[in-house]
Every structure is written in structure tokens, then in C-alpha cells.
Amino acid sequence: MYNTQYGIKEKPIDMKKFFVIALLLSATTANINAQEIYDYLLDKSEQVINNPQSNNFDLKVAQFKATAMRYFRKNIIIQEGSISSTWLDEQALALNEFVTNYLVELSQSSNASEETRKKIVMRYCKASAAHTLFKNVDKKEAESFISDKNGYTPFCLNTNWVEALAESKDKKKE
């Protein structure tokens, strides 16, 4: 149904199911303390990854989220020597919202022209690429999801998710 260049081949996700899950996720994270948000979101992704009944779409999205969270945690420790649990939580929440917004927009545009859909994909890809987080990183690792033609999240791992999220929201208004 989607252009295979962007790696999206399955039917759009059920919006009712998606919004219920997003609402539950928002409600459950509201009262969580420092770094528990990061841990919670990573755990939820790992549960999907380890569930043999997960469909390919959910599996690929969860793999991206888990990989991205491990990536920014590993690199902040390497480059800074320490880590702020607040920073981890902010990045994890922004990553989750960024990916969620992207998937919702794509799903809502399922009847739109291919050009419109490409603009959505490119807006998010550009926002991800424009806000690098770390210097002197392995470019191949950082861009591994961009070149994955079978994936659903063509974003750079080396992203400041808070800034990328803000840009994606600002550009949507234009």
C-alpha cells in the first residue's frame, strides 16, 4: 500500500487502538519518578520485541525505540562521563512522542497523495537529521535505520529528540 522506498508495506494501523494505547501510555507515565520513564518506555519496547505474537509493524517500531534509547544512554555516558535521569526521561518521552506523531500523521494521510505522504516522511527525517546530539560518533551506526528499507522509522539515532520533536511540530503548522 505504501511506497516501499519508505519501508512501509502494511495496512495503516487501527487508529482507535492506537489512540487508546497512546492514552494509556500517557496516563501511566504521568506519575512516574526520575529515570523510571526511560526504564518504563524501554521495558515496554522490549516486551513487544520479546513477544512472539507481535506483528512486524509493532516489532520494527519497538526495535527502533529500544535501539535509540540504548544509543543515547550509551553515548551520553561515553561523552559526558555521567548521566542525568531527567535528561534521559526527557529524551525518551520526546522520542516516543516523535515516533507516535509520525505514525499518526502517516496513518491519517493514508488517502492522501503520494507527494503529501512523502512530505510527511521527509519532514520527520529532516527534523531527526538536523538535531544531532553527539559529536564523533560512528556514522554508520547512527544512520542504520535511515538505510533500512524494511523499517518503518527512517530516523537517525544520533538525534536530540526534544529538539527534533519541537521542529516537527513547528513545521507541521506551516
Stockholm file with secondary structure:
# STOCKHOLM 1.0

chainA/1-174         MYNTQYGIKEKPIDMKKFFVIALLLSATTANINAQEIYDYLLDKSEQVINNPQSNNFDLKVAQFKATAMRYFRKNIIIQEGSISSTWLDEQALALNEFVTNYLVELSQSSNASEETRKKIVMRYCKASAAHTLFKNVDKKEAESFISDKNGYTPFCLNTNWVEALAESKDKKKE
#=GR chainA/1-174 SS CCCGGGTCCSCCCCHHHHHHHHHHHHHHHTTCCTTHHHHHHHHHHHHHHHCTTCCHHHHHHHHHHHHHHHHHHHHHHHHHSSCCHHHHHHHHHHHHHHHHHHHHHHHHTTTSCHHHHHHHHHHHHHHHHHSCCCSSCCHHHHTTTTSCTTCSCCCCSSCCHHHHHHHHHHHHHC
#=GC SS_cons         CCCGGGTCCSCCCCHHHHHHHHHHHHHHHTTCCTTHHHHHHHHHHHHHHHCTTCCHHHHHHHHHHHHHHHHHHHHHHHHHSSCCHHHHHHHHHHHHHHHHHHHHHHHHTTTSCHHHHHHHHHHHHHHHHHSCCCSSCCHHHHTTTTSCTTCSCCCCSSCCHHHHHHHHHHHHHC
//
